[in-house]
Amino acid sequence: MKVLLLKDVYKLGRAGDVKKVANGFGRNYLMPQGLAVLATPGAMKNADRIRTEANVQRTALNQELGGVADRIEGQMLSFPVRASETGKLYGSVTSRQIADAINEKFAASVTHRQIDAQPLRNLGDYKIKVRLTIDLAPTLRVVVYREGESVEATLAALAEQAAARAAAEAVAAQEAKLARLAAEASAAKEETPVEEAEEAASGSD
């Protein structure tokens, strides 16, 4: 279906834009949330007005939240958690937890819906965007580390594990390549007698 956006929608478009979306997304999310209407001829008559009003509101909001974006950009939040030996969390770090930590540390006022991330279920160092406005989406560093260890110790252990996995994958890839070459060589040897017999038969004719 085609819809006319009434408000800015992150990763979709700006107010006043006409977008083609899946029926379910339009009817179950965009329309009930007041973010869009069907792009009927009647609705399209209001597109310019919607676009103009949204531009004014967006400019004011960008100015208002610009300072918040500057405070968040490139900063780090850390979450100590309980995790298995493999690094899988006993639970998860949710977008709501991240939003609460941002609000406390940076004197902001964001909701979990503005955190562009799925629940974090493994130890690691993550880059996460905070959707303040369609134009302002500062990137935040979120480190999930093992409870009882330092951030540095967890990250070092993860780096070692990643290096070991990469080395193992490289060895496996090399072994697979050698096995393929051996199989091709073996197949070539098996074909040679057949080719020689065919040449001999053609020569006798």
C-alpha positions as protocol buffer text, in pm:
chain_id: "A"
residue {
  index: 1
  type: MET
  ca { x: 0 y: 0 z: 0 }
}
residue {
  index: 2
  type: LYS
  ca { x: 101 y: 363 z: -46 }
}
residue {
  index: 3
  type: VAL
  ca { x: 85 y: 590 z: 256 }
}
residue {
  index: 4
  type: LEU
  ca { x: 137 y: 959 z: 323 }
}
residue {
  index: 5
  type: LEU
  ca { x: 359 y: 1011 z: 625 }
}
residue {
  index: 6
  type: LEU
  ca { x: 217 y: 1253 z: 879 }
}
residue {
  index: 7
  type: LYS
  ca { x: 531 y: 1245 z: 1095 }
}
residue {
  index: 8
  type: ASP
  ca { x: 897 y: 1159 z: 1047 }
}
residue {
  index: 9
  type: VAL
  ca { x: 956 y: 784 z: 1069 }
}
residue {
  index: 10
  type: TYR
  ca { x: 1310 y: 666 z: 1131 }
}
residue {
  index: 11
  type: LYS
  ca { x: 1454 y: 467 z: 836 }
}
residue {
  index: 12
  type: LEU
  ca { x: 1136 y: 520 z: 636 }
}
residue {
  index: 13
  type: GLY
  ca { x: 1092 y: 887 z: 552 }
}
residue {
  index: 14
  type: ARG
  ca { x: 993 y: 1239 z: 649 }
}
residue {
  index: 15
  type: ALA
  ca { x: 651 y: 1388 z: 708 }
}
residue {
  index: 16
  type: GLY
  ca { x: 487 y: 1467 z: 373 }
}
residue {
  index: 17
  type: ASP
  ca { x: 662 y: 1181 z: 190 }
}
residue {
  index: 18
  type: VAL
  ca { x: 465 y: 913 z: 8 }
}
residue {
  index: 19
  type: LYS
  ca { x: 599 y: 563 z: 74 }
}
residue {
  index: 20
  type: LYS
  ca { x: 506 y: 215 z: -37 }
}
residue {
  index: 21
  type: VAL
  ca { x: 489 y: -16 z: 265 }
}
residue {
  index: 22
  type: ALA
  ca { x: 366 y: -365 z: 350 }
}
residue {
  index: 23
  type: ASN
  ca { x: -6 y: -375 z: 425 }
}
residue {
  index: 24
  type: GLY
  ca { x: 50 y: -511 z: 776 }
}
residue {
  index: 25
  type: PHE
  ca { x: 308 y: -247 z: 864 }
}
residue {
  index: 26
  type: GLY
  ca { x: 79 y: 28 z: 742 }
}
residue {
  index: 27
  type: ARG
  ca { x: -245 y: -93 z: 899 }
}
residue {
  index: 28
  type: ASN
  ca { x: -103 y: -236 z: 1222 }
}
residue {
  index: 29
  type: TYR
  ca { x: 163 y: 21 z: 1307 }
}
residue {
  index: 30
  type: LEU
  ca { x: 182 y: 340 z: 1100 }
}
residue {
  index: 31
  type: MET
  ca { x: -188 y: 423 z: 1095 }
}
residue {
  index: 32
  type: PRO
  ca { x: -277 y: 330 z: 1455 }
}
residue {
  index: 33
  type: GLN
  ca { x: 21 y: 533 z: 1578 }
}
residue {
  index: 34
  type: GLY
  ca { x: -94 y: 837 z: 1379 }
}
residue {
  index: 35
  type: LEU
  ca { x: 222 y: 829 z: 1169 }
}
residue {
  index: 36
  type: ALA
  ca { x: 58 y: 791 z: 828 }
}
residue {
  index: 37
  type: VAL
  ca { x: -265 y: 776 z: 631 }
}
residue {
  index: 38
  type: LEU
  ca { x: -352 y: 612 z: 303 }
}
residue {
  index: 39
  type: ALA
  ca { x: -218 y: 819 z: 13 }
}
residue {
  index: 40
  type: THR
  ca { x: -560 y: 895 z: -133 }
}
residue {
  index: 41
  type: PRO
  ca { x: -614 y: 1193 z: -365 }
}
residue {
  index: 42
  type: GLY
  ca { x: -783 y: 1375 z: -79 }
}
residue {
  index: 43
  type: ALA
  ca { x: -496 y: 1313 z: 161 }
}
residue {
  index: 44
  type: MET
  ca { x: -239 y: 1418 z: -99 }
}
residue {
  index: 45
  type: LYS
  ca { x: -391 y: 1766 z: -110 }
}
residue {
  index: 46
  type: ASN
  ca { x: -250 y: 1817 z: 240 }
}
residue {
  index: 47
  type: ALA
  ca { x: 100 y: 1687 z: 163 }
}
residue {
  index: 48
  type: ASP
  ca { x: 259 y: 2029 z: 112 }
}
residue {
  index: 49
  type: ARG
  ca { x: 109 y: 2168 z: 431 }
}
residue {
  index: 50
  type: ILE
  ca { x: 222 y: 1860 z: 629 }
}
residue {
  index: 51
  type: ARG
  ca { x: 573 y: 1889 z: 485 }
}
residue {
  index: 52
  type: THR
  ca { x: 601 y: 2262 z: 563 }
}
residue {
  index: 53
  type: GLU
  ca { x: 476 y: 2229 z: 921 }
}
residue {
  index: 54
  type: ALA
  ca { x: 703 y: 1928 z: 982 }
}
residue {
  index: 55
  type: ASN
  ca { x: 1008 y: 2118 z: 856 }
}
residue {
  index: 56
  type: VAL
  ca { x: 944 y: 2394 z: 1111 }
}
residue {
  index: 57
  type: GLN
  ca { x: 893 y: 2146 z: 1395 }
}
residue {
  index: 58
  type: ARG
  ca { x: 1194 y: 1936 z: 1292 }
}
residue {
  index: 59
  type: THR
  ca { x: 1426 y: 2237 z: 1284 }
}
residue {
  index: 60
  type: ALA
  ca { x: 1316 y: 2343 z: 1633 }
}
residue {
  index: 61
  type: LEU
  ca { x: 1352 y: 1989 z: 1768 }
}
residue {
  index: 62
  type: ASN
  ca { x: 1697 y: 1947 z: 1615 }
}
residue {
  index: 63
  type: GLN
  ca { x: 1810 y: 2268 z: 1781 }
}
residue {
  index: 64
  type: GLU
  ca { x: 1660 y: 2163 z: 2113 }
}
residue {
  index: 65
  type: LEU
  ca { x: 1820 y: 1817 z: 2113 }
}
residue {
  index: 66
  type: GLY
  ca { x: 2150 y: 1908 z: 1948 }
}
residue {
  index: 67
  type: GLY
  ca { x: 2317 y: 1946 z: 2284 }
}
residue {
  index: 68
  type: VAL
  ca { x: 2191 y: 1606 z: 2398 }
}
residue {
  index: 69
  type: ALA
  ca { x: 2329 y: 1448 z: 2081 }
}
residue {
  index: 70
  type: ASP
  ca { x: 2668 y: 1608 z: 2148 }
}
residue {
  index: 71
  type: ARG
  ca { x: 2673 y: 1472 z: 2504 }
}
residue {
  index: 72
  type: ILE
  ca { x: 2590 y: 1118 z: 2390 }
}
residue {
  index: 73
  type: GLU
  ca { x: 2802 y: 1086 z: 2073 }
}
residue {
  index: 74
  type: GLY
  ca { x: 3100 y: 856 z: 2124 }
}
residue {
  index: 75
  type: GLN
  ca { x: 3042 y: 808 z: 2496 }
}
residue {
  index: 76
  type: MET
  ca { x: 3043 y: 471 z: 2672 }
}
residue {
  index: 77
  type: LEU
  ca { x: 2801 y: 290 z: 2899 }
}
residue {
  index: 78
  type: SER
  ca { x: 2906 y: -31 z: 3072 }
}
residue {
  index: 79
  type: PHE
  ca { x: 2687 y: -306 z: 3216 }
}
residue {
  index: 80
  type: PRO
  ca { x: 2828 y: -573 z: 3451 }
}
residue {
  index: 81
  type: VAL
  ca { x: 2638 y: -900 z: 3403 }
}
residue {
  index: 82
  type: ARG
  ca { x: 2646 y: -1268 z: 3489 }
}
residue {
  index: 83
  type: ALA
  ca { x: 2741 y: -1481 z: 3191 }
}
residue {
  index: 84
  type: SER
  ca { x: 2841 y: -1836 z: 3098 }
}
residue {
  index: 85
  type: GLU
  ca { x: 3192 y: -1940 z: 3001 }
}
residue {
  index: 86
  type: THR
  ca { x: 3096 y: -1893 z: 2636 }
}
residue {
  index: 87
  type: GLY
  ca { x: 2994 y: -1533 z: 2700 }
}
residue {
  index: 88
  type: LYS
  ca { x: 2618 y: -1586 z: 2680 }
}
residue {
  index: 89
  type: LEU
  ca { x: 2429 y: -1376 z: 2933 }
}
residue {
  index: 90
  type: TYR
  ca { x: 2199 y: -1517 z: 3197 }
}
residue {
  index: 91
  type: GLY
  ca { x: 1931 y: -1279 z: 3076 }
}
residue {
  index: 92
  type: SER
  ca { x: 1993 y: -973 z: 2857 }
}
residue {
  index: 93
  type: VAL
  ca { x: 2066 y: -601 z: 2855 }
}
residue {
  index: 94
  type: THR
  ca { x: 1748 y: -443 z: 2722 }
}
residue {
  index: 95
  type: SER
  ca { x: 1680 y: -121 z: 2537 }
}
residue {
  index: 96
  type: ARG
  ca { x: 1493 y: 2 z: 2845 }
}
residue {
  index: 97
  type: GLN
  ca { x: 1803 y: -47 z: 3061 }
}
residue {
  index: 98
  type: ILE
  ca { x: 2013 y: 140 z: 2807 }
}
residue {
  index: 99
  type: ALA
  ca { x: 1763 y: 426 z: 2789 }
}
residue {
  index: 100
  type: ASP
  ca { x: 1752 y: 453 z: 3171 }
}
residue {
  index: 101
  type: ALA
  ca { x: 2134 y: 462 z: 3187 }
}
residue {
  index: 102
  type: ILE
  ca { x: 2148 y: 732 z: 2917 }
}
residue {
  index: 103
  type: ASN
  ca { x: 1895 y: 947 z: 3100 }
}
residue {
  index: 104
  type: GLU
  ca { x: 2081 y: 914 z: 3429 }
}
residue {
  index: 105
  type: LYS
  ca { x: 2431 y: 974 z: 3292 }
}
residue {
  index: 106
  type: PHE
  ca { x: 2363 y: 1239 z: 3027 }
}
residue {
  index: 107
  type: ALA
  ca { x: 2063 y: 1423 z: 3174 }
}
residue {
  index: 108
  type: ALA
  ca { x: 1857 y: 1321 z: 2873 }
}
residue {
  index: 109
  type: SER
  ca { x: 1497 y: 1211 z: 2830 }
}
residue {
  index: 110
  type: VAL
  ca { x: 1485 y: 920 z: 2585 }
}
residue {
  index: 111
  type: THR
  ca { x: 1258 y: 617 z: 2579 }
}
residue {
  index: 112
  type: HIS
  ca { x: 1346 y: 256 z: 2505 }
}
residue {
  index: 113
  type: ARG
  ca { x: 1178 y: 295 z: 2164 }
}
residue {
  index: 114
  type: GLN
  ca { x: 1454 y: 537 z: 2064 }
}
residue {
  index: 115
  type: ILE
  ca { x: 1729 y: 281 z: 2125 }
}
residue {
  index: 116
  type: ASP
  ca { x: 1815 y: 121 z: 1792 }
}
residue {
  index: 117
  type: ALA
  ca { x: 1911 y: -224 z: 1924 }
}
residue {
  index: 118
  type: GLN
  ca { x: 1777 y: -566 z: 2004 }
}
residue {
  index: 119
  type: PRO
  ca { x: 1832 y: -704 z: 2357 }
}
residue {
  index: 120
  type: LEU
  ca { x: 2203 y: -776 z: 2406 }
}
residue {
  index: 121
  type: ARG
  ca { x: 2249 y: -1141 z: 2501 }
}
residue {
  index: 122
  type: ASN
  ca { x: 2627 y: -1181 z: 2486 }
}
residue {
  index: 123
  type: LEU
  ca { x: 2930 y: -1016 z: 2638 }
}
residue {
  index: 124
  type: GLY
  ca { x: 3074 y: -763 z: 2397 }
}
residue {
  index: 125
  type: ASP
  ca { x: 3146 y: -411 z: 2280 }
}
residue {
  index: 126
  type: TYR
  ca { x: 2847 y: -270 z: 2086 }
}
residue {
  index: 127
  type: LYS
  ca { x: 2785 y: 44 z: 1881 }
}
residue {
  index: 128
  type: ILE
  ca { x: 2426 y: 157 z: 1928 }
}
residue {
  index: 129
  type: LYS
  ca { x: 2236 y: 449 z: 1779 }
}
residue {
  index: 130
  type: VAL
  ca { x: 2001 y: 664 z: 1983 }
}
residue {
  index: 131
  type: ARG
  ca { x: 1722 y: 801 z: 1765 }
}
residue {
  index: 132
  type: LEU
  ca { x: 1665 y: 1151 z: 1901 }
}
residue {
  index: 133
  type: THR
  ca { x: 1516 y: 1280 z: 1572 }
}
residue {
  index: 134
  type: ILE
  ca { x: 1527 y: 1163 z: 1212 }
}
residue {
  index: 135
  type: ASP
  ca { x: 1836 y: 1383 z: 1168 }
}
residue {
  index: 136
  type: LEU
  ca { x: 2000 y: 1325 z: 1507 }
}
residue {
  index: 137
  type: ALA
  ca { x: 2105 y: 968 z: 1587 }
}
residue {
  index: 138
  type: PRO
  ca { x: 2425 y: 980 z: 1794 }
}
residue {
  index: 139
  type: THR
  ca { x: 2620 y: 656 z: 1833 }
}
residue {
  index: 140
  type: LEU
  ca { x: 2686 y: 526 z: 2181 }
}
residue {
  index: 141
  type: ARG
  ca { x: 2935 y: 259 z: 2286 }
}
residue {
  index: 142
  type: VAL
  ca { x: 2780 y: -5 z: 2511 }
}
residue {
  index: 143
  type: VAL
  ca { x: 3013 y: -254 z: 2679 }
}
residue {
  index: 144
  type: VAL
  ca { x: 2861 y: -563 z: 2838 }
}
residue {
  index: 145
  type: TYR
  ca { x: 3123 y: -720 z: 3064 }
}
residue {
  index: 146
  type: ARG
  ca { x: 3145 y: -1007 z: 3306 }
}
residue {
  index: 147
  type: GLU
  ca { x: 3044 y: -933 z: 3665 }
}
residue {
  index: 148
  type: GLY
  ca { x: 3348 y: -946 z: 3893 }
}
residue {
  index: 149
  type: GLU
  ca { x: 3590 y: -864 z: 3611 }
}
residue {
  index: 150
  type: SER
  ca { x: 3708 y: -534 z: 3472 }
}
residue {
  index: 151
  type: VAL
  ca { x: 3584 y: -406 z: 3139 }
}
residue {
  index: 152
  type: GLU
  ca { x: 3936 y: -444 z: 3000 }
}
residue {
  index: 153
  type: ALA
  ca { x: 3967 y: -806 z: 3116 }
}
residue {
  index: 154
  type: THR
  ca { x: 3639 y: -907 z: 2953 }
}
residue {
  index: 155
  type: LEU
  ca { x: 3722 y: -732 z: 2627 }
}
residue {
  index: 156
  type: ALA
  ca { x: 4070 y: -887 z: 2620 }
}
residue {
  index: 157
  type: ALA
  ca { x: 3923 y: -1235 z: 2672 }
}
residue {
  index: 158
  type: LEU
  ca { x: 3669 y: -1175 z: 2394 }
}
residue {
  index: 159
  type: ALA
  ca { x: 3945 y: -1057 z: 2161 }
}
residue {
  index: 160
  type: GLU
  ca { x: 4144 y: -1374 z: 2231 }
}
residue {
  index: 161
  type: GLN
  ca { x: 3839 y: -1590 z: 2162 }
}
residue {
  index: 162
  type: ALA
  ca { x: 3772 y: -1405 z: 1837 }
}
residue {
  index: 163
  type: ALA
  ca { x: 4134 y: -1449 z: 1727 }
}
residue {
  index: 164
  type: ALA
  ca { x: 4119 y: -1822 z: 1808 }
}
residue {
  index: 165
  type: ARG
  ca { x: 3796 y: -1859 z: 1609 }
}
residue {
  index: 166
  type: ALA
  ca { x: 3946 y: -1673 z: 1314 }
}
residue {
  index: 167
  type: ALA
  ca { x: 4256 y: -1895 z: 1322 }
}
residue {
  index: 168
  type: ALA
  ca { x: 4044 y: -2211 z: 1339 }
}
residue {
  index: 169
  type: GLU
  ca { x: 3828 y: -2092 z: 1049 }
}
residue {
  index: 170
  type: ALA
  ca { x: 4140 y: -2015 z: 843 }
}
residue {
  index: 171
  type: VAL
  ca { x: 4277 y: -2366 z: 908 }
}
residue {
  index: 172
  type: ALA
  ca { x: 3942 y: -2523 z: 821 }
}
residue {
  index: 173
  type: ALA
  ca { x: 3924 y: -2320 z: 498 }
}
residue {
  index: 174
  type: GLN
  ca { x: 4278 y: -2427 z: 402 }
}
residue {
  index: 175
  type: GLU
  ca { x: 4201 y: -2793 z: 474 }
}
residue {
  index: 176
  type: ALA
  ca { x: 3883 y: -2771 z: 266 }
}
residue {
  index: 177
  type: LYS
  ca { x: 4080 y: -2617 z: -22 }
}
residue {
  index: 178
  type: LEU
  ca { x: 4344 y: -2893 z: -8 }
}
residue {
  index: 179
  type: ALA
  ca { x: 4075 y: -3160 z: 2 }
}
residue {
  index: 180
  type: ARG
  ca { x: 3904 y: -3007 z: -300 }
}
residue {
  index: 181
  type: LEU
  ca { x: 4232 y: -2992 z: -495 }
}
residue {
  index: 182
  type: ALA
  ca { x: 4306 y: -3356 z: -405 }
}
residue {
  index: 183
  type: ALA
  ca { x: 3960 y: -3461 z: -520 }
}
residue {
  index: 184
  type: GLU
  ca { x: 4003 y: -3275 z: -849 }
}
residue {
  index: 185
  type: ALA
  ca { x: 4345 y: -3436 z: -906 }
}
residue {
  index: 186
  type: SER
  ca { x: 4203 y: -3780 z: -832 }
}
residue {
  index: 187
  type: ALA
  ca { x: 3915 y: -3724 z: -1071 }
}
residue {
  index: 188
  type: ALA
  ca { x: 4158 y: -3612 z: -1343 }
}
residue {
  index: 189
  type: LYS
  ca { x: 4364 y: -3930 z: -1302 }
}
residue {
  index: 190
  type: GLU
  ca { x: 4054 y: -4147 z: -1331 }
}
residue {
  index: 191
  type: GLU
  ca { x: 3950 y: -3975 z: -1653 }
}
residue {
  index: 192
  type: THR
  ca { x: 4293 y: -4013 z: -1823 }
}
residue {
  index: 193
  type: PRO
  ca { x: 4272 y: -4390 z: -1906 }
}
residue {
  index: 194
  type: VAL
  ca { x: 3928 y: -4341 z: -2056 }
}
residue {
  index: 195
  type: GLU
  ca { x: 4052 y: -4058 z: -2275 }
}
residue {
  index: 196
  type: GLU
  ca { x: 4356 y: -4266 z: -2385 }
}
residue {
  index: 197
  type: ALA
  ca { x: 4132 y: -4563 z: -2470 }
}
residue {
  index: 198
  type: GLU
  ca { x: 3905 y: -4341 z: -2678 }
}
residue {
  index: 199
  type: GLU
  ca { x: 4207 y: -4198 z: -2864 }
}
residue {
  index: 200
  type: ALA
  ca { x: 4341 y: -4550 z: -2928 }
}
residue {
  index: 201
  type: ALA
  ca { x: 4003 y: -4665 z: -3061 }
}
residue {
  index: 202
  type: SER
  ca { x: 3973 y: -4367 z: -3291 }
}
residue {
  index: 203
  type: GLY
  ca { x: 4328 y: -4428 z: -3417 }
}
residue {
  index: 204
  type: SER
  ca { x: 4253 y: -4790 z: -3505 }
}
residue {
  index: 205
  type: ASP
  ca { x: 3959 y: -4680 z: -3713 }
}
